[in-house]
C-alpha cells in the first residue's frame, strides 16, 4: 500500500484502511453488516437466524425488514450494473455522476425525513426503496440509450441461481 502510492484504499495506519468484502467493494460488506445488525436485534441464540429468515424481528415489521434488506441487495445490484455499463461505454465521469446522484438521493432523503420529524426505520425503508428506484430507473435508461438495447429483467431460471451461487462460492473460496 505504501510503495504503490495508491491512497484510494486508505493508508497503512490503524483505522485508515478501507474495509472490503468478498467482491472487492465496501458496499456488499456494509449490506452484510446491516443484516448482522438485524440478527443482533432479533432475539437469542438460533432464534436470531430463524427470525431474520422469517422476517419477524421483534419490534420491526417484516415489511420494513424486507424493504431494507431486499432493497439493498436488489436495487444496489441493479445500480452497480447500470453504472458499470455506463462507465464501459461513456467513461468514468458519466458513471461518477450516477454514483453521486445515488448518494445525494439518500442524503436528501435523510435530511427531509429528519427535517420533518418523521425519521423512523419504516419511513427510511420505504423512502430508500422509492428514491433509489428512481435513481436506478434513470441509470438504466441512461445505459439503455448508450447501448441502444432494451434493459429489462427477464425470467430467473434455475441455471441463473446455480451460476450465481457457484460464483459466490468461488469468490469466497479464493479470498
C-alpha positions in Angstrom: 0.0 0.0 0.0 2.8 2.4 0.9 5.1 1.6 -2.1 2.2 1.7 -4.6 1.3 5.3 -3.7 -2.3 4.5 -4.2 -4.3 6.0 -1.3 -7.8 5.3 -2.6 -7.9 2.2 -0.4 -6.6 4.1 2.7 -3.3 4.5 4.3 -1.1 2.0 6.2 -2.1 3.2 9.6 -4.6 1.9 12.2 -8.3 2.7 11.3 -7.3 4.2 8.0 -7.7 1.2 5.7 -10.9 0.7 3.7 -12.8 -2.5 4.6 -13.7 -4.7 1.6 -15.9 -7.7 1.2 -15.5 -10.8 -0.9 -16.4 -8.9 -4.1 -13.7 -6.2 -3.5 -16.0 -3.4 -2.7 -17.2 -1.9 0.6 -20.9 -1.8 -0.2 -21.6 -5.5 -0.1 -19.8 -5.7 3.2 -21.9 -2.8 4.6 -25.0 -4.6 3.5 -24.0 -7.7 5.4 -23.3 -5.6 8.4 -26.9 -4.3 8.2 -28.1 -7.8 8.1 -25.9 -8.6 11.0 -27.5 -5.7 12.9 -30.9 -7.2 12.3 -29.7 -10.5 13.7 -28.5 -8.8 16.8 -31.9 -7.2 17.3 -33.8 -10.4 16.6 -33.5 -12.5 19.8 -31.2 -15.0 21.4 -29.2 -17.9 20.0 -30.5 -19.7 17.0 -33.7 -17.7 17.2 -31.8 -14.8 15.8 -31.1 -16.5 12.4 -34.6 -18.0 12.3 -36.3 -14.7 12.9 -34.4 -13.0 10.2 -35.1 -15.8 7.8 -38.8 -15.5 8.6 -38.7 -11.7 8.6 -40.0 -11.4 12.1 -37.7 -9.3 14.2 -39.3 -8.2 17.4 -40.4 -4.6 17.2 -39.6 -4.3 13.5 -42.4 -5.1 10.9 -41.5 -7.8 8.4 -42.2 -5.4 5.5 -39.6 -3.0 6.9 -37.0 -5.7 7.1 -37.9 -7.0 3.6 -37.6 -3.4 2.2 -34.3 -2.7 3.9 -32.5 -5.9 3.1 -34.2 -6.7 -0.2 -33.9 -3.1 -1.4 -30.2 -3.0 -0.6 -29.4 -6.3 -2.4 -31.6 -5.8 -5.5 -31.5 -2.1 -6.1 -27.8 -1.7 -5.4 -27.1 -4.6 -7.7 -29.2 -3.0 -10.4 -27.5 0.3 -9.8 -24.0 -1.2 -9.9 -24.9 -3.0 -13.2 -26.2 0.2 -14.8 -23.2 2.3 -13.6 -20.8 -0.4 -14.9 -22.5 -0.4 -18.3 -22.4 3.4 -18.5 -18.7 3.5 -17.4 -17.8 0.9 -20.1 -19.4 2.9 -22.8 -19.3 6.6 -21.8 -16.4 6.6 -19.4 -15.8 7.3 -15.7 -17.2 10.9 -15.5 -20.7 9.8 -16.7 -20.6 6.8 -14.2 -19.5 9.1 -11.4 -22.5 11.4 -11.9 -24.8 8.4 -11.5 -23.0 7.3 -8.3 -23.2 10.9 -7.0 -26.9 11.0 -7.8 -27.4 7.8 -5.8 -25.6 9.2 -2.8 -27.3 12.6 -2.9 -30.7 10.9 -3.2 -30.1 9.0 0.0 -28.6 12.0 1.8 -31.6 14.1 0.7 -34.0 11.5 1.9 -32.4 11.6 5.4 -32.4 15.4 5.5 -36.1 15.5 4.5 -37.2 12.8 6.9 -35.2 14.3 9.8 -36.3 17.8 9.0 -40.0 16.8 9.1 -39.5 14.8 12.3 -40.6 11.5 10.6 -37.3 9.6 10.5 -38.2 6.1 11.6 -36.9 2.8 10.3 -40.1 2.2 8.4 -40.2 5.6 6.7 -36.5 5.2 5.9 -37.1 1.8 4.4 -39.9 3.0 2.1 -38.1 6.2 1.3 -34.9 4.4 0.3 -36.7 2.0 -2.0 -38.6 4.8 -3.6 -35.7 7.2 -4.1 -33.2 4.6 -5.1 -35.7 3.0 -7.5 -36.0 6.4 -9.2 -32.2 6.7 -9.5 -31.8 3.1 -10.7 -34.5 3.8 -13.4 -32.6 6.8 -14.6 -29.3 4.9 -14.6 -30.9 2.0 -16.5 -32.4 4.5 -19.0 -29.0 6.1 -19.5 -27.4 2.7 -20.1 -30.2 1.7 -22.5 -29.7 4.9 -24.5 -25.9 4.5 -24.7 -26.1 0.8 -25.6 -29.1 1.0 -27.9 -30.7 -2.0 -26.2 -33.7 -2.6 -24.0 -32.7 -3.2 -20.4 -35.3 -5.2 -18.6 -35.2 -8.1 -16.2 -36.1 -11.5 -17.6 -37.3 -14.7 -16.1 -35.0 -16.1 -13.4 -34.2 -19.7 -14.2 -32.6 -22.5 -12.2 -29.4 -22.1 -14.1 -29.2 -18.4 -13.1 -29.5 -19.2 -9.4 -27.0 -22.1 -9.7 -24.4 -20.0 -11.5 -24.8 -17.1 -9.1 -24.3 -19.5 -6.1 -21.3 -21.1 -7.7 -19.8 -17.7 -8.5 -20.3 -16.6 -4.9 -18.7 -19.8 -3.6 -15.8 -19.3 -5.9 -15.2 -15.8 -4.8 -15.5 -16.8 -1.2 -13.0 -19.7 -1.7 -10.5 -17.5 -3.5 -10.4 -15.0 -0.7 
